[in-house]
Amino acid sequence: MSRRRPPEPSSEDIRKWKTLIGVAQRQALAPLSYAGDLGKRAKSAAKAVMPPAHQVRGSVFARLVELGKVWAGLDRDQRVRRADELAGLADAVEQALSEGHGGRSRADLDG
């Protein structure tokens, strides 16, 4: 039985991840600021395809999404304590994307 190759992220998926990275990095610099955009971008990125090497439970992509989704519900102390974690996850996802090829480019699928 042959196994199918995991899907590659599209250029739209890459854009969603990069948007989440930027929002997460800014939030980590000001952990007590309004966090609604982080949650919104995390929910959007949760629907995006991860690079094949990271399509596993507990990957840095999944962890960034989960932390982004709950950030607004954290109390002040938790936000301050976890700001470095948020920044580290955003940096790790950014690094993983830069190591990839930048997403598939197929006009028939991506427009």
Secondary structure, DSSP 8 states (H G I E B T S, - for coil): ---------BHHHHHHHHHHHHHHHHHHHSTTS--HHHHHHHHHHHTS---GGG-STT-HHHHHHHHHHHGGGS-HHHHHHHHHHHHHHHHHHHHHHHHS---B--HHHH-
